[in-house]
């Protein structure tokens, strides 16, 4: 695989990941600009704060789907774990830093979840189990995402997945953690909003 091929794949994956489905869906539904609601984030958790579970679910599926789609496409077309890892990782980068929104995007949770599952379905199972368990017990979406991404990083190493995939999972999880820095601060001070609060 040439450097040119890698650059093309990375660029296409980034552009696919940068599509802001949360912003588009809430705008089309007449809910206004999602960036002016709740946390201002364009992801599914903040879309839920509009009061529409349907829009939140659609955002979750589409944000996840774009990451899974590019990772699976890279795997199917090339069979190269390096290409697969780069494609999945760049989809998350695109979601977090979309060119269309002046590089101010989401936190990559749904995109990480589906991309991890595309890498290896066991990672998807680990993510969902940790997210749900943490969310049910503590009712913090951000904490659930932090626990789930960290758990997947550990699982990727433990499952002995291909090295490029392991690196991608760790980097993607680290990016999601970095995007949650304000949430981490609010969690530490007890000011974080709980699931279901508008």
N, C-alpha and C positions, 0 to 999 in steps of 0.2 A: 504494500500500500504506500503510495507516494505522499510526500508532504502536501502536494496540491490537493490530492483526494481528501486528506485529513482536514485541510482548511475548508474545502467546500462542504464536507459533512458537518463540520463544527458550525459553519455559518448558517446552513439550512436548519440545523437543530436549534440554534440560538433564535432564529427568526420564528420558528414554530413555537418555541417556548415563550416567546415574548408576546404572544397574542393575549390580551387582557380580558379573558372571558367574564370575570366578575363585573368589570366596568361595563362591558358591552351588554351583558344580560340585564343588569339593573337599569341601565339607560333605556334599553328597548322596552322594559316593563314599566317605565314611567316612575321609577323609584328615585330618580335624580342621580347625582354623581356619588358613587359609593365612597369616594375619597372624602366626602363631607359628612359621612356617617360613622358613628362609633370610633374605632381606632384609625379610620382612614385607609385601612388596608384593602386591597382589591381581592382578597381571597375569600373562600367559602365561609369561614367563621364570621367575618364581618358582614358578608352578604346576609347571613342569617339574622343579623341585627336589624334588617329592613322588615322583618316579620314574615318573610316568605321562605318557607322551608323548601319549596320547589325550586326557587332560584338558587338557594344555597346548595342543594343537591346537584343541580345542573352544573353549577360552577365547580363543585368538587369533581364531578365526573370529567368535565372538559379540561380542567387544569391538570388532572391526573392523566387523562387520555393523551394529551399532547406529548408528555414525557415518555409514556409507555410506547406510543406510536413510533417516535423517532428511534428509540432504543431497539425495538423489535424490527424496524425496517433495516437498521444498520446490521443487526444480527442476521437477518434473513438474506440480505443482499451480499454481505461480505463474509459472515462467519468469523469475523475477526474481533476478539474481545477488546482490543484496543479501540477499534472504531466504535464498537457498541458502548464502551465506557465513555468515550469522548462525546458521542451523540447524546447519551442520557445526561451527562453532566452539563453540557451546554444548553440543554432544554431547561434545566433548573436555573442556570445563570440567566437565560433569557427571561424566565418568569420573574426572577428577583430584580433584574435590571433591564426592563424592556425599553428598546430604543424609542418606541412610540410615546412613552410617558416620561421622557427625559430621565430614563434609567431609574425611575422610582416605582418599583413594583411590589410584588407580594413576598411572602416568606418561604415559599417553595415546599410547603408541607404536602399538599395533595400531589404535586408533581414528583416529589421525592418518593412518596408512597408507591405510586403506580410505576415509576421508573425502577425502583428497587424490585418490585414484583416482576417486571419485565426482565431484569437481570437474572433473578432466581425467585420462583414463587414462594420459596421458604422465607425469603426476606420480607415479602409482602405479608405473610402470615404473622411473622414476628412483629412487624410494624403495627398491624391492626390489633393484635392481642395486647401489646403494650399501650397503644393509644387508648383503646377502649377501657382497659383496666384502670389506667391513670385518670382518665376523664370521669369515669363512674365514681371513683373514690374521692377525687379532689375537686372535680368540676372546673378544672382550668384547662382550656384547649391548648394554651401555650405550653404548659407543663407537660401535657400529654405528648405534644409534638417533640419536645426536648428529650423526653424519656425514650420515645419511639425511635428517633433518629440515632441517638446514642446506642440503643439496644441493637439496631441494625448494623451499626459499625462494628460492634463486638461480634455479632452473629456472622457477618461477612468473613471475618478472620477465622472464627471458629469452624465455619463450614468449608474453609479452604477453597473459596471461590478463586477464579483466575485473578492474578495480581492486579491487572488494570482495573478490574471491576471492584476489587477491595479498595483500591486507592480512590476510585470515583465515589464509592459509597461514603468513605470517610470525608472526602473533600466536600461532597454535597451536604452531608450532615453538618459539617463545620460551617458551611455557608448559611444553612438554615439557622444554626445557633447564633451566628453573627447577626442575622436579620431579626432575631428575637431579643436583641440586647436590651431594648426598652422594656419588653415583657419580663425579662429576668430581673430588672431593677424593680418593677412593680410587684413581682412575686416576692422579692426579698423584703419589701416594705409593706406587704399586705394590701396593696392597692390595685391588684390585677382584677379585671372583670371576670366573673364566672360564666360558664356556659349557660345560655338562655337569657342573659341580661342584655337589654338593648342599649 
